[in-house]
């Protein structure tokens, strides 16, 4: 794990709210608590905490996920696709492309190498059974010491994710 939790106080507690029953046009469809141990690059435990993960589905079966965590991210060092300030809270939106490749896939062509070096929203992963491209949309923010991330693989506009973020902010 990287230094995303480098400033964690092992005794840190935050009041993590319950999942909302509805998020936009999506209804709560299940959730769980994940027990997390933050580790630095040397394997030292920096802290332990609980994340809450929820899944929401709309009438068409499209899925939106929500992760709520008491641990604040350090950020990933890249420029968001878009940001908006909602009730004084900055919400970052990212639209990312993932190229999934079989483990034995080599070499990468020059166009892919160039995009990896120059596009903060393009990622290559190995280990897929076949070559595949997927897109993820994320909206994330911090409110009252709690980190929220809404994400999906479904076709959802930035406006819709910002609206969901606003619903969570105004709870």
C-alpha positions in Angstrom: 0.0 0.0 0.0 1.2 3.5 -0.7 1.4 6.3 1.7 -2.3 7.1 1.3 -2.8 6.6 5.1 0.6 8.0 6.2 -1.0 10.4 8.5 -3.4 7.9 10.2 -3.7 8.0 14.0 -4.3 4.4 15.0 -7.0 5.6 17.5 -8.7 7.8 15.0 -12.5 7.4 15.0 -15.0 9.2 12.8 -18.8 9.3 12.9 -19.6 7.4 9.7 -23.2 7.9 8.7 -25.5 5.0 7.7 -26.1 4.4 4.0 -29.0 6.3 2.4 -31.9 4.2 1.1 -31.8 6.1 -2.2 -29.0 7.7 -4.1 -30.3 9.6 -7.2 -32.5 7.2 -9.1 -30.8 4.2 -7.5 -32.1 2.2 -4.6 -29.9 0.6 -1.9 -29.2 -3.0 -2.8 -26.8 -4.2 -0.2 -23.7 -3.2 1.6 -20.9 -4.4 4.0 -18.3 -3.3 6.4 -14.7 -3.8 5.3 -12.0 -4.0 8.1 -8.9 -2.3 6.7 -5.3 -2.2 7.9 -3.2 0.6 6.4 0.4 -0.4 5.8 3.4 1.6 4.5 5.8 0.4 1.9 7.8 -1.5 4.6 4.7 -3.4 5.7 4.3 -1.6 9.0 0.7 -1.2 10.1 -0.2 2.5 10.2 -3.7 2.0 11.5 -6.9 0.0 11.4 -10.4 1.3 10.5 -13.7 0.3 8.9 -14.9 1.3 5.5 -18.5 1.0 4.5 -19.3 -0.2 1.0 -22.8 0.0 -0.6 -24.3 -1.0 -3.9 -27.3 0.8 -5.5 -29.3 -0.3 -8.5 -31.8 1.5 -10.7 -34.8 0.1 -12.4 -32.7 -1.0 -15.4 -30.2 -2.9 -13.2 -27.4 -0.3 -13.6 -25.2 -0.3 -10.5 -23.6 2.6 -8.6 -21.2 1.9 -5.7 -20.6 4.1 -2.6 -17.6 3.8 -0.3 -17.5 5.7 3.0 -14.3 5.8 5.0 -13.0 7.5 8.1 -9.6 7.7 6.5 -8.9 10.7 4.4 -7.1 10.1 1.2 -3.8 12.0 0.4 -5.0 12.2 -3.2 -3.6 10.4 -6.2 -1.7 13.4 -7.6 -3.6 13.8 -10.8 -5.9 16.5 -12.1 -9.6 15.6 -11.8 -11.6 15.5 -15.0 -13.9 18.2 -13.4 -14.4 19.7 -10.0 -17.4 21.5 -8.5 -17.9 23.2 -5.2 -21.2 22.1 -3.5 -22.2 23.9 -0.3 -18.5 24.7 0.3 -17.2 21.2 -0.3 -15.0 20.4 -3.3 -16.2 17.4 -5.3 -13.8 15.8 -7.7 -15.1 13.9 -10.7 -12.9 11.5 -12.8 -13.7 9.6 -15.9 -11.1 7.0 -16.4 -10.4 4.4 -19.1 -8.9 1.0 -18.3 -7.3 -1.2 -20.9 -7.3 -4.7 -19.5 -4.8 -7.1 -21.2 -3.9 -10.8 -20.9 -0.8 -11.4 -18.7 1.2 -12.6 -21.7 0.3 -9.5 -23.8 3.5 -7.8 -25.1 4.8 -5.5 -26.3 2.6 -2.4 -26.0 2.3 -0.4 -29.1 3.7 3.2 -29.1 0.2 4.8 -29.0 -0.6 2.9 -25.8 2.8 3.7 -24.2 2.3 7.4 -25.1 -1.2 7.5 -23.5 0.1 5.8 -20.4 2.8 8.5 -20.0 0.6 11.5 -21.0 -3.1 10.8 -20.0 -3.8 10.8 -16.3 -7.1 9.1 -16.9 -5.8 6.1 -18.9 -4.6 2.9 -17.1 -3.3 -0.5 -18.3 -3.8 -3.6 -16.3 -2.6 -7.2 -16.9 -4.3 -10.4 -16.0 -7.5 -10.3 -18.0 -8.6 -13.4 -20.0 -9.0 -11.2 -23.0 -8.2 -7.6 -24.2 -11.0 -5.3 -22.9 -11.6 -1.6 -22.4 -13.8 -0.4 -19.5 -14.6 3.1 -18.3 -15.2 4.1 -14.7 -16.8 7.3 -13.4 -16.0 8.6 -9.9 -17.1 11.5 -7.7 -15.3 11.9 -4.4 -15.3 14.4 -1.6 -14.6 14.8 2.2 -17.3 16.0 4.6 -16.9 16.2 8.4 -13.8 14.1 8.4 -15.4 11.3 6.3 -14.3 10.4 2.8 -17.0 9.5 0.2 -16.5 7.9 -3.2 -19.3 7.2 -5.6 -18.3 5.1 -8.6 -19.7 3.1 -11.5 -18.9 1.3 -14.8 -22.3 2.3 -16.1 -23.0 5.2 -18.4 -23.8 8.0 -16.0 -23.1 11.6 -16.7 -20.9 13.8 -14.5 -24.0 15.9 -13.7 -25.7 12.8 -12.3 -22.8 11.9 -10.1 -22.5 15.5 -8.9 -26.2 15.4 -8.0 -25.6 12.2 -6.0 -22.7 13.9 -4.2 -24.9 16.8 -3.4 -27.6 14.5 -1.9 -24.9 13.0 0.4 -23.5 16.4 1.3 -26.9 17.7 2.2 -27.9 14.7 4.4 
